[in-house]
Amino acid sequence: MIDAPPRVTNAAALRVVKLVHTIVWALFAACVVALPYFAWQGRLRIAWILVAIVTVEIAVLFANRFRCPLTDVAARYTDDRRPNFDIYLPAWLARYNKQIFGTLFAAGVLLVLVRSQQ
């Protein structure tokens, strides 16, 4: 007789989603933060690759009504709706994430464009 696999609790599933979401966020945040550095150094090929990576993320957010799809997955496992219910970030950063990193990304793209003209 084969035993059924153990049932995953909502709390455990939420922890997995939060961990994956945090890792994905960190990768995109790293791209945004690295963008002006590579532009400033004149390493424009890398800078444009970073722009492309973040642009794909923006397209995914746009297609999902400016919400990360992982937020919807996390919402299945909890009634909590604090700004950071779906990710391991401080609440203030989760709340203002798009404004902070959107501004940094726009500035980075502007620097890439300026450096590309030199």
N, C-alpha and C positions, 0 to 999 in steps of 0.2 A: 504494500500500500504506500502510495506517495503522499507525503504531507503537503498541504497547501503552503505556499510561501507566506512569510509573516506579512501582516497588513501594515502598510506605511501610514503613520498618523499624519494628520493635517500639520501638526507642529514640525514634524520631520520634513515633510514635503516643502513647507514654507522655508525652512532653513536651507534646503538645497536650492530652491529658486532664488533666495536672497544671496546665497554664495555665488551662484552663476551670474546673477545680475550685477553683483559687485565686481566680479572679475571682468565682465564685458565692459562695464562702466570704466573701470581702471584702464583698460586698453584704449578706449576711445579718448579718455581724459589725457592719457599719455601722448596720444597723437596730437591733440590740441595744444598741449604744453610744449611739445617738441617742435611744432610747426615754426614758430618764430625763431627758434634757435637755428634750425637748419636754413631758414631763409636768410637770416643774418649772416651765417657762415658762407652763404653763396652756394650751398648744396641744394640747388633748386630741384634736381630730379627727385631727391628724397622728399623735399617739401611738397612737391606736386603729388607725389604718391600719398602723403599724409592728407592732403586736401581731398583727394579722391576717396580715401577710406572714410573720412568723416562725412563726406557728401553722401555716401551710401547710407550711413547711419541716419543722416537727416532725411533722406528719402523714405527710409523705413518708418521713422517717426511721423513724417508727413502722411504716409499711407495709413497710419494707425491713429489719425486724429491727434497728432503731437503727443502721443503716449507710447512709452516703450511697451512692446508686446509682452515682455516679462512681467510688467505691472498687472496686466490682466490675468496672467497665469497665477501670480501670487495672490490675487484677490479671491481666487477659488478656495484658498485654504485659510482665510481669516476674514473677520469682519472689521478688523483694524484698518483705518484709512489715514493714519498719520502720514506726513510727507515721506517718512522713511520706512513705512511698513513693509516695503518690498525690496529693500536694499540695506546693506550695512554701511550707512553714511550717517553723519550727524543730521538731525532734522533740518537745521538751517541750510545745510549744503544741498540736501535732497530737495528742499523747497525752492531754492534759487539756482539750481543746477543749470537749467537751460539759459537763464540770463547770464550767469557767470561764464559758462563755457561757450555760449553763443557769442558773447562779446569778445572773448579771447580768440575764438576761431575767426571772427570777422577781422580782427586786428592782424592775426597771422596771415590770412589770405591777402589783406591789403599790403602787408610787408612782402609777401611773395610776389605780388604783382609789381610793386615798386622795384624790387631787386631784379625781376625778370626784364625790366626795361633798361637796366644799367649795362 
